[in-house]
Amino acid sequence: MTQHHTPEEKSYDYLYYVVGLVFGMITGFFLEKGFIWVPVGGVVGLLTAAFFVNVLVKGREQKV
């Protein structure tokens, strides 16, 4: 008897968070208000990525 395996779908949601963090930190660096804005920019980037993933990406249907 053969077993049929369904291919598991890989989730690449972490890439949205990494891109949001990196570019948020870069934006905070270029504000030239001090280095305290680098982590603040990273947090804002993460929040933006979380909103994007939860509202726009998860709400989209996947067509086969």
Secondary structure, 3 states (H helix, E strand, C coil): CCCCCCCCCCCCHHHHHHHHHHHHHHHHHHCCCCCCHHHHHHHHHHHHHHHHHHHHHCCCCCCC
